[in-house]
Amino acid sequence: MNILPIRFQPLAFVLSGLLTGSSANAAPQHDAEHDHDRARQALSRGEVRPITEILTQVATEVPGEVVEVEFERSRRHGAEAWIYELKIMAEDGRLLEVQVDAATSRVLVAEEKD
């Protein structure tokens, strides 16, 4: 049974890299190869929400197709936080970069990429 909405199905390839450690499409400046390990460990420690929950929440606020996912540690307001950085192709064709607090599923930043 498919548990993700149809708009998330193209994300299977992107998530497979995050969850299995495939680095074939990893950007050279980002250590995407280890994102899945960090995400799994943070989830087991209760520091973040499951990625399916994050994606469901983001879809209600920023509709479109998720084309890339990164998981990183970031400093926000003087404190360390886990952030999911999503690249989303909006329904009107714009490419958006969306930063999401991985602990709360709250969208922090949504901006158009050039």
Biopython code that builds the backbone (N, CA, C, O; Angstrom):
import numpy as np
from Bio.PDB.StructureBuilder import StructureBuilder

atoms = [
    (1, "MET", "N", (0.845, -1.181, 0.000)),
    (1, "MET", "CA", (0.000, 0.000, 0.000)),
    (1, "MET", "C", (0.885, 1.236, 0.000)),
    (1, "MET", "O", (1.828, 1.324, 0.787)),
    (2, "ASN", "N", (0.595, 2.179, -0.864)),
    (2, "ASN", "CA", (1.364, 3.419, -0.961)),
    (2, "ASN", "C", (0.859, 4.397, 0.081)),
    (2, "ASN", "O", (-0.321, 4.746, 0.070)),
    (3, "ILE", "N", (1.727, 4.852, 0.987)),
    (3, "ILE", "CA", (1.284, 5.733, 2.061)),
    (3, "ILE", "C", (1.493, 7.210, 1.755)),
    (3, "ILE", "O", (0.971, 8.058, 2.478)),
    (4, "LEU", "N", (2.240, 7.543, 0.705)),
    (4, "LEU", "CA", (2.469, 8.941, 0.378)),
    (4, "LEU", "C", (1.496, 9.395, -0.698)),
    (4, "LEU", "O", (1.161, 8.622, -1.597)),
    (5, "PRO", "N", (1.036, 10.648, -0.617)),
    (5, "PRO", "CA", (0.186, 11.179, -1.683)),
    (5, "PRO", "C", (0.935, 11.127, -3.007)),
    (5, "PRO", "O", (2.166, 11.091, -3.032)),
    (6, "ILE", "N", (0.193, 11.124, -4.099)),
    (6, "ILE", "CA", (0.775, 11.003, -5.430)),
    (6, "ILE", "C", (1.835, 12.075, -5.665)),
    (6, "ILE", "O", (2.842, 11.792, -6.314)),
    (7, "ARG", "N", (1.645, 13.301, -5.159)),
    (7, "ARG", "CA", (2.627, 14.355, -5.428)),
    (7, "ARG", "C", (3.984, 14.048, -4.822)),
    (7, "ARG", "O", (4.976, 14.662, -5.214)),
    (8, "PHE", "N", (4.063, 13.102, -3.860)),
    (8, "PHE", "CA", (5.328, 12.741, -3.243)),
    (8, "PHE", "C", (5.983, 11.537, -3.912)),
    (8, "PHE", "O", (7.129, 11.222, -3.591)),
    (9, "GLN", "N", (5.307, 10.860, -4.818)),
    (9, "GLN", "CA", (5.874, 9.677, -5.442)),
    (9, "GLN", "C", (7.166, 9.962, -6.199)),
    (9, "GLN", "O", (8.079, 9.140, -6.127)),
    (10, "PRO", "N", (7.304, 11.086, -6.929)),
    (10, "PRO", "CA", (8.586, 11.347, -7.585)),
    (10, "PRO", "C", (9.718, 11.533, -6.584)),
    (10, "PRO", "O", (10.893, 11.459, -6.946)),
    (11, "LEU", "N", (9.369, 11.770, -5.348)),
    (11, "LEU", "CA", (10.366, 11.953, -4.300)),
    (11, "LEU", "C", (11.050, 10.650, -3.919)),
    (11, "LEU", "O", (12.070, 10.673, -3.231)),
    (12, "ALA", "N", (10.516, 9.524, -4.347)),
    (12, "ALA", "CA", (11.082, 8.231, -3.962)),
    (12, "ALA", "C", (12.567, 8.148, -4.288)),
    (12, "ALA", "O", (13.350, 7.642, -3.484)),
    (13, "PHE", "N", (12.958, 8.635, -5.446)),
    (13, "PHE", "CA", (14.371, 8.592, -5.825)),
    (13, "PHE", "C", (15.213, 9.466, -4.907)),
    (13, "PHE", "O", (16.286, 9.053, -4.467)),
    (14, "VAL", "N", (14.731, 10.681, -4.613)),
    (14, "VAL", "CA", (15.456, 11.597, -3.735)),
    (14, "VAL", "C", (15.584, 11.000, -2.348)),
    (14, "VAL", "O", (16.667, 11.008, -1.763)),
    (15, "LEU", "N", (14.487, 10.484, -1.817)),
    (15, "LEU", "CA", (14.512, 9.899, -0.478)),
    (15, "LEU", "C", (15.339, 8.631, -0.426)),
    (15, "LEU", "O", (15.945, 8.328, 0.602)),
    (16, "SER", "N", (15.373, 7.880, -1.527)),
    (16, "SER", "CA", (16.178, 6.667, -1.497)),
    (16, "SER", "C", (17.633, 7.025, -1.254)),
    (16, "SER", "O", (18.343, 6.283, -0.574)),
    (17, "GLY", "N", (18.091, 8.145, -1.794)),
    (17, "GLY", "CA", (19.446, 8.607, -1.522)),
    (17, "GLY", "C", (19.616, 9.018, -0.080)),
    (17, "GLY", "O", (20.649, 8.737, 0.528)),
    (18, "LEU", "N", (18.619, 9.678, 0.478)),
    (18, "LEU", "CA", (18.692, 10.100, 1.870)),
    (18, "LEU", "C", (18.667, 8.904, 2.808)),
    (18, "LEU", "O", (19.394, 8.876, 3.801)),
    (19, "LEU", "N", (17.840, 7.922, 2.500)),
    (19, "LEU", "CA", (17.665, 6.797, 3.409)),
    (19, "LEU", "C", (18.678, 5.677, 3.194)),
    (19, "LEU", "O", (18.980, 4.937, 4.130)),
    (20, "THR", "N", (19.213, 5.538, 1.970)),
    (20, "THR", "CA", (20.143, 4.439, 1.724)),
    (20, "THR", "C", (21.587, 4.888, 1.615)),
    (20, "THR", "O", (22.501, 4.064, 1.607)),
    (21, "GLY", "N", (21.791, 6.194, 1.531)),
    (21, "GLY", "CA", (23.158, 6.694, 1.475)),
    (21, "GLY", "C", (23.728, 6.804, 0.082)),
    (21, "GLY", "O", (24.934, 6.999, -0.064)),
    (22, "SER", "N", (22.914, 6.688, -0.946)),
    (22, "SER", "CA", (23.414, 6.851, -2.308)),
    (22, "SER", "C", (23.884, 8.279, -2.495)),
    (22, "SER", "O", (23.172, 9.225, -2.153)),
    (23, "SER", "N", (25.075, 8.435, -3.033)),
    (23, "SER", "CA", (25.595, 9.783, -3.230)),
    (23, "SER", "C", (25.731, 10.133, -4.703)),
    (23, "SER", "O", (26.438, 11.082, -5.043)),
    (24, "ALA", "N", (25.081, 9.401, -5.571)),
    (24, "ALA", "CA", (25.221, 9.637, -7.004)),
    (24, "ALA", "C", (24.812, 11.054, -7.384)),
    (24, "ALA", "O", (25.420, 11.646, -8.276)),
    (25, "ASN", "N", (23.788, 11.615, -6.724)),
    (25, "ASN", "CA", (23.311, 12.947, -7.053)),
    (25, "ASN", "C", (23.674, 13.965, -5.993)),
    (25, "ASN", "O", (23.125, 15.067, -5.999)),
    (26, "ALA", "N", (24.573, 13.642, -5.090)),
    (26, "ALA", "CA", (24.931, 14.555, -4.012)),
    (26, "ALA", "C", (25.721, 15.737, -4.554)),
    (26, "ALA", "O", (26.621, 15.577, -5.378)),
    (27, "ALA", "N", (25.368, 16.923, -4.077)),
    (27, "ALA", "CA", (26.122, 18.113, -4.457)),
    (27, "ALA", "C", (27.486, 18.063, -3.792)),
    (27, "ALA", "O", (27.585, 17.648, -2.637)),
    (28, "PRO", "N", (28.528, 18.468, -4.478)),
    (28, "PRO", "CA", (29.874, 18.359, -3.939)),
    (28, "PRO", "C", (30.071, 19.088, -2.621)),
    (28, "PRO", "O", (30.848, 18.629, -1.783)),
    (29, "GLN", "N", (29.378, 20.230, -2.405)),
    (29, "GLN", "CA", (29.590, 20.997, -1.198)),
    (29, "GLN", "C", (28.786, 20.473, -0.007)),
    (29, "GLN", "O", (28.956, 20.984, 1.100)),
    (30, "HIS", "N", (27.946, 19.505, -0.184)),
    (30, "HIS", "CA", (27.114, 18.984, 0.897)),
    (30, "HIS", "C", (27.388, 17.508, 1.099)),
    (30, "HIS", "O", (27.555, 16.758, 0.138)),
    (31, "ASP", "N", (27.433, 17.102, 2.336)),
    (31, "ASP", "CA", (27.725, 15.714, 2.678)),
    (31, "ASP", "C", (26.426, 14.898, 2.737)),
    (31, "ASP", "O", (26.092, 14.329, 3.776)),
    (32, "ALA", "N", (25.694, 14.846, 1.608)),
    (32, "ALA", "CA", (24.404, 14.150, 1.558)),
    (32, "ALA", "C", (24.550, 12.661, 1.822)),
    (32, "ALA", "O", (23.591, 12.006, 2.233)),
    (33, "GLU", "N", (25.741, 12.119, 1.590)),
    (33, "GLU", "CA", (25.963, 10.694, 1.800)),
    (33, "GLU", "C", (25.648, 10.285, 3.241)),
    (33, "GLU", "O", (25.222, 9.157, 3.489)),
    (34, "HIS", "N", (25.854, 11.188, 4.172)),
    (34, "HIS", "CA", (25.640, 10.842, 5.574)),
    (34, "HIS", "C", (24.359, 11.433, 6.152)),
    (34, "HIS", "O", (24.093, 11.264, 7.342)),
    (35, "ASP", "N", (23.551, 12.128, 5.332)),
    (35, "ASP", "CA", (22.292, 12.684, 5.821)),
    (35, "ASP", "C", (21.410, 11.612, 6.443)),
    (35, "ASP", "O", (20.821, 11.826, 7.502)),
    (36, "HIS", "N", (21.317, 10.458, 5.787)),
    (36, "HIS", "CA", (20.425, 9.412, 6.285)),
    (36, "HIS", "C", (20.858, 8.930, 7.657)),
    (36, "HIS", "O", (20.007, 8.657, 8.503)),
    (37, "ASP", "N", (22.155, 8.818, 7.902)),
    (37, "ASP", "CA", (22.637, 8.376, 9.210)),
    (37, "ASP", "C", (22.291, 9.395, 10.287)),
    (37, "ASP", "O", (21.788, 9.043, 11.354)),
    (38, "ARG", "N", (22.567, 10.669, 9.992)),
    (38, "ARG", "CA", (22.260, 11.725, 10.966)),
    (38, "ARG", "C", (20.763, 11.803, 11.233)),
    (38, "ARG", "O", (20.346, 11.957, 12.381)),
    (39, "ALA", "N", (19.954, 11.697, 10.186)),
    (39, "ALA", "CA", (18.503, 11.771, 10.351)),
    (39, "ALA", "C", (17.983, 10.592, 11.171)),
    (39, "ALA", "O", (17.150, 10.770, 12.059)),
    (40, "ARG", "N", (18.466, 9.408, 10.877)),
    (40, "ARG", "CA", (18.026, 8.217, 11.610)),
    (40, "ARG", "C", (18.405, 8.314, 13.089)),
    (40, "ARG", "O", (17.599, 7.989, 13.962)),
    (41, "GLN", "N", (19.628, 8.760, 13.367)),
    (41, "GLN", "CA", (20.075, 8.893, 14.758)),
    (41, "GLN", "C", (19.283, 9.972, 15.495)),
    (41, "GLN", "O", (18.885, 9.770, 16.642)),
    (42, "ALA", "N", (19.053, 11.104, 14.854)),
    (42, "ALA", "CA", (18.285, 12.185, 15.480)),
    (42, "ALA", "C", (16.847, 11.745, 15.740)),
    (42, "ALA", "O", (16.269, 12.098, 16.768)),
    (43, "LEU", "N", (16.265, 10.979, 14.821)),
    (43, "LEU", "CA", (14.909, 10.465, 15.015)),
    (43, "LEU", "C", (14.871, 9.493, 16.188)),
    (43, "LEU", "O", (13.952, 9.551, 17.005)),
    (44, "SER", "N", (15.845, 8.609, 16.282)),
    (44, "SER", "CA", (15.851, 7.632, 17.383)),
    (44, "SER", "C", (16.053, 8.314, 18.740)),
    (44, "SER", "O", (15.614, 7.792, 19.765)),
    (45, "ARG", "N", (16.710, 9.469, 18.751)),
    (45, "ARG", "CA", (16.887, 10.225, 19.997)),
    (45, "ARG", "C", (15.699, 11.124, 20.292)),
    (45, "ARG", "O", (15.665, 11.785, 21.331)),
    (46, "GLY", "N", (14.724, 11.157, 19.392)),
    (46, "GLY", "CA", (13.540, 11.991, 19.588)),
    (46, "GLY", "C", (13.776, 13.463, 19.305)),
    (46, "GLY", "O", (13.009, 14.308, 19.767)),
    (47, "GLU", "N", (14.827, 13.789, 18.552)),
    (47, "GLU", "CA", (15.163, 15.178, 18.270)),
    (47, "GLU", "C", (14.434, 15.739, 17.045)),
    (47, "GLU", "O", (14.355, 16.956, 16.874)),
    (48, "VAL", "N", (13.905, 14.857, 16.195)),
    (48, "VAL", "CA", (13.249, 15.300, 14.962)),
    (48, "VAL", "C", (11.978, 14.499, 14.727)),
    (48, "VAL", "O", (11.771, 13.446, 15.329)),
    (49, "ARG", "N", (11.133, 15.011, 13.844)),
    (49, "ARG", "CA", (9.908, 14.330, 13.420)),
    (49, "ARG", "C", (10.253, 13.436, 12.225)),
    (49, "ARG", "O", (11.236, 13.695, 11.532)),
    (50, "PRO", "N", (9.469, 12.398, 11.977)),
    (50, "PRO", "CA", (9.695, 11.547, 10.800)),
    (50, "PRO", "C", (9.556, 12.357, 9.506)),
    (50, "PRO", "O", (8.743, 13.278, 9.429)),
    (51, "ILE", "N", (10.352, 12.007, 8.496)),
    (51, "ILE", "CA", (10.357, 12.739, 7.229)),
    (51, "ILE", "C", (8.976, 12.722, 6.561)),
    (51, "ILE", "O", (8.598, 13.705, 5.925)),
    (52, "THR", "N", (8.227, 11.640, 6.690)),
    (52, "THR", "CA", (6.887, 11.602, 6.077)),
    (52, "THR", "C", (5.981, 12.652, 6.716)),
    (52, "THR", "O", (5.169, 13.271, 6.029)),
    (53, "GLU", "N", (6.114, 12.854, 8.015)),
    (53, "GLU", "CA", (5.322, 13.872, 8.703)),
    (53, "GLU", "C", (5.747, 15.273, 8.246)),
    (53, "GLU", "O", (4.907, 16.143, 8.016)),
    (54, "ILE", "N", (7.048, 15.474, 8.120)),
    (54, "ILE", "CA", (7.572, 16.762, 7.657)),
    (54, "ILE", "C", (7.022, 17.069, 6.262)),
    (54, "ILE", "O", (6.529, 18.171, 6.020)),
    (55, "LEU", "N", (7.105, 16.106, 5.350)),
    (55, "LEU", "CA", (6.665, 16.325, 3.970)),
    (55, "LEU", "C", (5.168, 16.581, 3.888)),
    (55, "LEU", "O", (4.726, 17.408, 3.091)),
    (56, "THR", "N", (4.392, 15.891, 4.692)),
    (56, "THR", "CA", (2.943, 16.101, 4.699)),
    (56, "THR", "C", (2.610, 17.513, 5.155)),
    (56, "THR", "O", (1.760, 18.176, 4.561)),
    (57, "GLN", "N", (3.274, 17.974, 6.204)),
    (57, "GLN", "CA", (3.041, 19.328, 6.720)),
    (57, "GLN", "C", (3.464, 20.379, 5.698)),
    (57, "GLN", "O", (2.728, 21.332, 5.444)),
    (58, "VAL", "N", (4.633, 20.210, 5.120)),
    (58, "VAL", "CA", (5.137, 21.187, 4.151)),
    (58, "VAL", "C", (4.204, 21.266, 2.941)),
    (58, "VAL", "O", (3.979, 22.354, 2.412)),
    (59, "ALA", "N", (3.665, 20.144, 2.501)),
    (59, "ALA", "CA", (2.783, 20.122, 1.322)),
    (59, "ALA", "C", (1.547, 20.992, 1.519)),
    (59, "ALA", "O", (1.006, 21.522, 0.549)),
    (60, "THR", "N", (1.096, 21.146, 2.755)),
    (60, "THR", "CA", (-0.073, 21.987, 3.014)),
    (60, "THR", "C", (0.276, 23.471, 2.908)),
    (60, "THR", "O", (-0.592, 24.296, 2.621)),
    (61, "GLU", "N", (1.537, 23.806, 3.137)),
    (61, "GLU", "CA", (1.958, 25.205, 3.117)),
    (61, "GLU", "C", (2.657, 25.618, 1.832)),
    (61, "GLU", "O", (2.540, 26.763, 1.393)),
    (62, "VAL", "N", (3.388, 24.678, 1.227)),
    (62, "VAL", "CA", (4.154, 24.961, 0.014)),
    (62, "VAL", "C", (3.896, 23.828, -0.983)),
    (62, "VAL", "O", (4.694, 22.897, -1.087)),
    (63, "PRO", "N", (2.779, 23.909, -1.715)),
    (63, "PRO", "CA", (2.463, 22.832, -2.656)),
    (63, "PRO", "C", (3.473, 22.760, -3.797)),
    (63, "PRO", "O", (4.018, 23.774, -4.234)),
    (64, "GLY", "N", (3.701, 21.558, -4.260)),
    (64, "GLY", "CA", (4.607, 21.338, -5.373)),
    (64, "GLY", "C", (5.288, 19.995, -5.238)),
    (64, "GLY", "O", (4.942, 19.191, -4.373)),
    (65, "GLU", "N", (6.262, 19.760, -6.104)),
    (65, "GLU", "CA", (6.982, 18.484, -6.123)),
    (65, "GLU", "C", (8.350, 18.652, -5.468)),
    (65, "GLU", "O", (9.149, 19.486, -5.892)),
    (66, "VAL", "N", (8.613, 17.862, -4.441)),
    (66, "VAL", "CA", (9.911, 17.896, -3.774)),
    (66, "VAL", "C", (10.921, 17.212, -4.694)),
    (66, "VAL", "O", (10.732, 16.063, -5.092)),
    (67, "VAL", "N", (11.999, 17.933, -5.028)),
    (67, "VAL", "CA", (12.992, 17.392, -5.949)),
    (67, "VAL", "C", (14.342, 17.149, -5.282)),
    (67, "VAL", "O", (15.212, 16.498, -5.861)),
    (68, "GLU", "N", (14.523, 17.665, -4.070)),
    (68, "GLU", "CA", (15.779, 17.430, -3.344)),
    (68, "GLU", "C", (15.535, 17.601, -1.852)),
    (68, "GLU", "O", (14.745, 18.445, -1.428)),
    (69, "VAL", "N", (16.230, 16.781, -1.061)),
    (69, "VAL", "CA", (16.133, 16.851, 0.396)),
    (69, "VAL", "C", (17.543, 16.818, 0.980)),
    (69, "VAL", "O", (18.357, 15.969, 0.615)),
    (70, "GLU", "N", (17.822, 17.754, 1.891)),
    (70, "GLU", "CA", (19.071, 17.741, 2.645)),
    (70, "GLU", "C", (18.722, 17.844, 4.129)),
    (70, "GLU", "O", (17.719, 18.453, 4.501)),
    (71, "PHE", "N", (19.558, 17.243, 4.965)),
    (71, "PHE", "CA", (19.364, 17.257, 6.415)),
    (71, "PHE", "C", (20.637, 17.803, 7.027)),
    (71, "PHE", "O", (21.717, 17.244, 6.833)),
    (72, "GLU", "N", (20.514, 18.891, 7.765)),
    (72, "GLU", "CA", (21.722, 19.532, 8.282)),
    (72, "GLU", "C", (21.492, 20.172, 9.640)),
    (72, "GLU", "O", (20.364, 20.446, 10.050)),
    (73, "ARG", "N", (22.599, 20.396, 10.315)),
    (73, "ARG", "CA", (22.593, 21.080, 11.604)),
    (73, "ARG", "C", (22.800, 22.559, 11.311)),
    (73, "ARG", "O", (23.669, 22.916, 10.515)),
    (74, "SER", "N", (22.012, 23.424, 11.944)),
    (74, "SER", "CA", (22.087, 24.844, 11.683)),
    (74, "SER", "C", (21.943, 25.618, 12.984)),
    (74, "SER", "O", (21.326, 25.136, 13.934)),
    (75, "ARG", "N", (22.503, 26.799, 13.028)),
    (75, "ARG", "CA", (22.352, 27.668, 14.193)),
    (75, "ARG", "C", (21.254, 28.679, 13.881)),
    (75, "ARG", "O", (21.359, 29.454, 12.930)),
    (76, "ARG", "N", (20.203, 28.661, 14.692)),
    (76, "ARG", "CA", (19.082, 29.584, 14.528)),
    (76, "ARG", "C", (18.814, 30.252, 15.855)),
    (76, "ARG", "O", (18.578, 29.585, 16.862)),
    (77, "HIS", "N", (18.850, 31.563, 15.855)),
    (77, "HIS", "CA", (18.599, 32.351, 17.063)),
    (77, "HIS", "C", (19.493, 31.911, 18.214)),
    (77, "HIS", "O", (19.055, 31.837, 19.362)),
    (78, "GLY", "N", (20.744, 31.623, 17.896)),
    (78, "GLY", "CA", (21.726, 31.280, 18.915)),
    (78, "GLY", "C", (21.707, 29.839, 19.395)),
    (78, "GLY", "O", (22.498, 29.471, 20.264)),
    (79, "ALA", "N", (20.821, 29.019, 18.848)),
    (79, "ALA", "CA", (20.738, 27.622, 19.277)),
    (79, "ALA", "C", (20.916, 26.691, 18.078)),
    (79, "ALA", "O", (20.543, 27.035, 16.957)),
    (80, "GLU", "N", (21.482, 25.526, 18.320)),
    (80, "GLU", "CA", (21.635, 24.512, 17.281)),
    (80, "GLU", "C", (20.275, 23.856, 17.018)),
    (80, "GLU", "O", (19.507, 23.604, 17.947)),
    (81, "ALA", "N", (19.993, 23.584, 15.747)),
    (81, "ALA", "CA", (18.729, 22.942, 15.375)),
    (81, "ALA", "C", (18.952, 22.082, 14.144)),
    (81, "ALA", "O", (19.794, 22.395, 13.302)),
    (82, "TRP", "N", (18.183, 20.983, 14.039)),
    (82, "TRP", "CA", (18.185, 20.165, 12.834)),
    (82, "TRP", "C", (17.224, 20.805, 11.845)),
    (82, "TRP", "O", (16.102, 21.174, 12.190)),
    (83, "ILE", "N", (17.689, 20.928, 10.608)),
    (83, "ILE", "CA", (16.904, 21.560, 9.551)),
    (83, "ILE", "C", (16.828, 20.620, 8.351)),
    (83, "ILE", "O", (17.831, 20.041, 7.932)),
    (84, "TYR", "N", (15.614, 20.481, 7.804)),
    (84, "TYR", "CA", (15.469, 19.856, 6.487)),
    (84, "TYR", "C", (15.439, 20.994, 5.480)),
    (84, "TYR", "O", (14.647, 21.928, 5.613)),
    (85, "GLU", "N", (16.290, 20.918, 4.484)),
    (85, "GLU", "CA", (16.273, 21.879, 3.393)),
    (85, "GLU", "C", (15.700, 21.157, 2.185)),
    (85, "GLU", "O", (16.275, 20.185, 1.695)),
    (86, "LEU", "N", (14.568, 21.640, 1.716)),
    (86, "LEU", "CA", (13.862, 21.009, 0.602)),
    (86, "LEU", "C", (13.901, 21.914, -0.610)),
    (86, "LEU", "O", (13.742, 23.129, -0.490)),
    (87, "LYS", "N", (14.109, 21.335, -1.761)),
    (87, "LYS", "CA", (13.937, 22.053, -3.023)),
    (87, "LYS", "C", (12.598, 21.572, -3.573)),
    (87, "LYS", "O", (12.378, 20.374, -3.749)),
    (88, "ILE", "N", (11.713, 22.523, -3.840)),
    (88, "ILE", "CA", (10.362, 22.192, -4.292)),
    (88, "ILE", "C", (10.083, 22.914, -5.598)),
    (88, "ILE", "O", (10.262, 24.127, -5.703)),
    (89, "MET", "N", (9.636, 22.146, -6.603)),
    (89, "MET", "CA", (9.197, 22.734, -7.855)),
    (89, "MET", "C", (7.725, 23.098, -7.663)),
    (89, "MET", "O", (6.861, 22.223, -7.606)),
    (90, "ALA", "N", (7.454, 24.393, -7.563)),
    (90, "ALA", "CA", (6.089, 24.867, -7.342)),
    (90, "ALA", "C", (5.219, 24.557, -8.551)),
    (90, "ALA", "O", (5.716, 24.317, -9.651)),
    (91, "GLU", "N", (3.923, 24.566, -8.325)),
    (91, "GLU", "CA", (2.982, 24.246, -9.391)),
    (91, "GLU", "C", (3.095, 25.211, -10.570)),
    (91, "GLU", "O", (2.745, 24.855, -11.696)),
    (92, "ASP", "N", (3.588, 26.441, -10.319)),
    (92, "ASP", "CA", (3.737, 27.420, -11.399)),
    (92, "ASP", "C", (5.127, 27.375, -12.038)),
    (92, "ASP", "O", (5.456, 28.231, -12.859)),
    (93, "GLY", "N", (5.959, 26.364, -11.661)),
    (93, "GLY", "CA", (7.256, 26.167, -12.282)),
    (93, "GLY", "C", (8.427, 26.821, -11.568)),
    (93, "GLY", "O", (9.574, 26.609, -11.962)),
    (94, "ARG", "N", (8.177, 27.604, -10.536)),
    (94, "ARG", "CA", (9.276, 28.229, -9.795)),
    (94, "ARG", "C", (9.955, 27.185, -8.917)),
    (94, "ARG", "O", (9.299, 26.285, -8.391)),
    (95, "LEU", "N", (11.285, 27.310, -8.761)),
    (95, "LEU", "CA", (12.029, 26.439, -7.860)),
    (95, "LEU", "C", (12.156, 27.151, -6.520)),
    (95, "LEU", "O", (12.686, 28.260, -6.440)),
    (96, "LEU", "N", (11.668, 26.506, -5.477)),
    (96, "LEU", "CA", (11.686, 27.088, -4.141)),
    (96, "LEU", "C", (12.639, 26.323, -3.246)),
    (96, "LEU", "O", (12.764, 25.103, -3.356)),
    (97, "GLU", "N", (13.312, 27.040, -2.360)),
    (97, "GLU", "CA", (14.105, 26.418, -1.313)),
    (97, "GLU", "C", (13.341, 26.641, -0.009)),
    (97, "GLU", "O", (13.031, 27.773, 0.362)),
    (98, "VAL", "N", (13.051, 25.549, 0.667)),
    (98, "VAL", "CA", (12.254, 25.618, 1.884)),
    (98, "VAL", "C", (13.054, 25.009, 3.022)),
    (98, "VAL", "O", (13.506, 23.868, 2.932)),
    (99, "GLN", "N", (13.227, 25.774, 4.093)),
    (99, "GLN", "CA", (13.896, 25.270, 5.281)),
    (99, "GLN", "C", (12.836, 24.975, 6.327)),
    (99, "GLN", "O", (11.964, 25.796, 6.609)),
    (100, "VAL", "N", (12.936, 23.764, 6.901)),
    (100, "VAL", "CA", (11.930, 23.295, 7.844)),
    (100, "VAL", "C", (12.615, 22.865, 9.136)),
    (100, "VAL", "O", (13.608, 22.137, 9.107)),
    (101, "ASP", "N", (12.088, 23.314, 10.257)),
    (101, "ASP", "CA", (12.583, 22.859, 11.558)),
    (101, "ASP", "C", (12.219, 21.385, 11.682)),
    (101, "ASP", "O", (11.038, 21.040, 11.721)),
    (102, "ALA", "N", (13.218, 20.520, 11.746)),
    (102, "ALA", "CA", (12.970, 19.076, 11.756)),
    (102, "ALA", "C", (12.343, 18.603, 13.051)),
    (102, "ALA", "O", (11.772, 17.513, 13.085)),
    (103, "ALA", "N", (12.428, 19.383, 14.117)),
    (103, "ALA", "CA", (11.835, 18.996, 15.401)),
    (103, "ALA", "C", (10.349, 19.319, 15.474)),
    (103, "ALA", "O", (9.598, 18.645, 16.179)),
    (104, "THR", "N", (9.920, 20.359, 14.740)),
    (104, "THR", "CA", (8.532, 20.812, 14.862)),
    (104, "THR", "C", (7.735, 20.733, 13.570)),
    (104, "THR", "O", (6.516, 20.901, 13.599)),
    (105, "SER", "N", (8.380, 20.485, 12.444)),
    (105, "SER", "CA", (7.772, 20.500, 11.103)),
    (105, "SER", "C", (7.377, 21.905, 10.660)),
    (105, "SER", "O", (6.651, 22.053, 9.677)),
    (106, "ARG", "N", (7.833, 22.926, 11.355)),
    (106, "ARG", "CA", (7.479, 24.310, 11.037)),
    (106, "ARG", "C", (8.346, 24.818, 9.883)),
    (106, "ARG", "O", (9.569, 24.680, 9.906)),
    (107, "VAL", "N", (7.697, 25.404, 8.879)),
    (107, "VAL", "CA", (8.416, 26.021, 7.768)),
    (107, "VAL", "C", (9.050, 27.303, 8.286)),
    (107, "VAL", "O", (8.361, 28.187, 8.794)),
    (108, "LEU", "N", (10.370, 27.396, 8.153)),
    (108, "LEU", "CA", (11.124, 28.555, 8.629)),
    (108, "LEU", "C", (11.337, 29.590, 7.534)),
    (108, "LEU", "O", (11.194, 30.792, 7.758)),
    (109, "VAL", "N", (11.681, 29.107, 6.352)),
    (109, "VAL", "CA", (11.981, 29.972, 5.213)),
    (109, "VAL", "C", (11.480, 29.292, 3.951)),
    (109, "VAL", "O", (11.675, 28.091, 3.764)),
    (110, "ALA", "N", (10.839, 30.055, 3.094)),
    (110, "ALA", "CA", (10.462, 29.571, 1.764)),
    (110, "ALA", "C", (10.791, 30.680, 0.796)),
    (110, "ALA", "O", (10.155, 31.734, 0.809)),
    (111, "GLU", "N", (11.800, 30.444, -0.059)),
    (111, "GLU", "CA", (12.214, 31.492, -0.988)),
    (111, "GLU", "C", (12.468, 30.910, -2.360)),
    (111, "GLU", "O", (12.815, 29.738, -2.511)),
    (112, "GLU", "N", (12.286, 31.756, -3.354)),
    (112, "GLU", "CA", (12.520, 31.346, -4.734)),
    (112, "GLU", "C", (14.007, 31.299, -5.014)),
    (112, "GLU", "O", (14.755, 32.194, -4.623)),
    (113, "LYS", "N", (14.434, 30.231, -5.705)),
    (113, "LYS", "CA", (15.833, 30.075, -6.118)),
    (113, "LYS", "C", (15.954, 30.521, -7.560)),
    (113, "LYS", "O", (15.036, 30.339, -8.360)),
    (114, "ASP", "N", (17.094, 31.107, -7.885)),
    (114, "ASP", "CA", (17.342, 31.548, -9.261)),
    (114, "ASP", "C", (17.734, 30.400, -10.136)),
    (114, "ASP", "O", (17.980, 30.587, -11.327)),
]
sb = StructureBuilder()
sb.init_structure("model")
sb.init_model(0)
sb.init_chain("A")
sb.init_seg("    ")
for serial, (resi, resn, name, xyz) in enumerate(atoms, 1):
    if name == "N":
        sb.init_residue(resn, " ", resi, " ")
    sb.init_atom(name, np.array(xyz, "f"), 0.0, 1.0, " ", f" {name:<3s}", serial, name[0])
structure = sb.get_structure()
